[in-house]
Amino acid sequence: MTKKQKKTDKHDEHEHLVHLTFGRRLTNYFLTGLMIAGPIGITLYIAWWIIGAIDNFVKQIIPSQFSPFDALPVYIPGVGLVIAIVAIMLLGFLAANLVGRTLVQFGENILSRLPMISTLYGALKQIFEAVMAQRANNFQQVGLIQYPRKGLWAIVFISTEAKGEVAQKVHGENVKGCFLPTTPNPTSGFLLFIPESEITILDMTTEQAAKLIISAGLVSPEYQEKTKKLAKSSGAEQKAAKEKSEQKTAKG
């Protein structure tokens, strides 16, 4: 092989490596952009869909002569959402006074006499009242339980202590009501009643646990970082206590 051929081969090899490096960079740029644009795009799409659904619902229930949608020269997304928020606030304002409470009770009495409707309304009312009354205490803790058998662990959201007949008939102390979410949709799941001794409480927040569940375990909170911070603060406290002890010894 001549020197000229060797130079040509080296030049071709160099160009090949340059093309590979350039291709990898483009791939990395694309994946990085996808990681940024993906969550933003999906979030905007879901928000746009929700706003559009509320707008369409509000548009259907408002008479055409009073509809603000027809008065506007162009369609403005979110008008229906604003109207719905204002209407709910007005309903809450009316229900806070005597006249409003009387009207609400009158409407509830009518609904309670309708077959099927009364059952549905009663169940939904209890759910909303329970959620609103305990919203500060709901799902404040995350735990691990062995499910569906021993040796397999699942994440649960701890809601509240069991009450009534369930608390009396479930064996164990401090029986907790737990919600076992599914992956990747954490809004569906199972309601479980478990003794507190069988639940391992985790340090992660409900938001971190939700991310872990939705991502099927790919997004995990930085537990080691928290451990390092605790160790650092503990070391600082020990150092301060040691210095204090040395100062007392020096004074003595």
Stockholm file with secondary structure:
# STOCKHOLM 1.0

chainA/1-252         MTKKQKKTDKHDEHEHLVHLTFGRRLTNYFLTGLMIAGPIGITLYIAWWIIGAIDNFVKQIIPSQFSPFDALPVYIPGVGLVIAIVAIMLLGFLAANLVGRTLVQFGENILSRLPMISTLYGALKQIFEAVMAQRANNFQQVGLIQYPRKGLWAIVFISTEAKGEVAQKVHGENVKGCFLPTTPNPTSGFLLFIPESEITILDMTTEQAAKLIISAGLVSPEYQEKTKKLAKSSGAEQKAAKEKSEQKTAKG
#=GR chainA/1-252 SS CCHHHHHHHHHHHHHHHHHHHHHHHHHHHHHHHHHHHHHHHHHHHHHHHHHHHHHHHHHHHSCGGGCHHHHSSSCCTTHHHHHHHHHHHHHHHHHTSHHHHHHHHHHHHHHHTSTTHHHHHHHHHHHHHHHHHTTTTTTCEEEEEECSSTTCEEEEEEEEECCHHHHHHSCSSSEEEEEEECSSCTTSEEEEEEEGGGCEEESSCHHHHHHHHHTTTSSCCCHHHHHHHHHHHHHHHHHHHHHHHHHHHHHC
#=GC SS_cons         CCHHHHHHHHHHHHHHHHHHHHHHHHHHHHHHHHHHHHHHHHHHHHHHHHHHHHHHHHHHHSCGGGCHHHHSSSCCTTHHHHHHHHHHHHHHHHHTSHHHHHHHHHHHHHHHTSTTHHHHHHHHHHHHHHHHHTTTTTTCEEEEEECSSTTCEEEEEEEEECCHHHHHHSCSSSEEEEEEECSSCTTSEEEEEEEGGGCEEESSCHHHHHHHHHTTTSSCCCHHHHHHHHHHHHHHHHHHHHHHHHHHHHHC
//
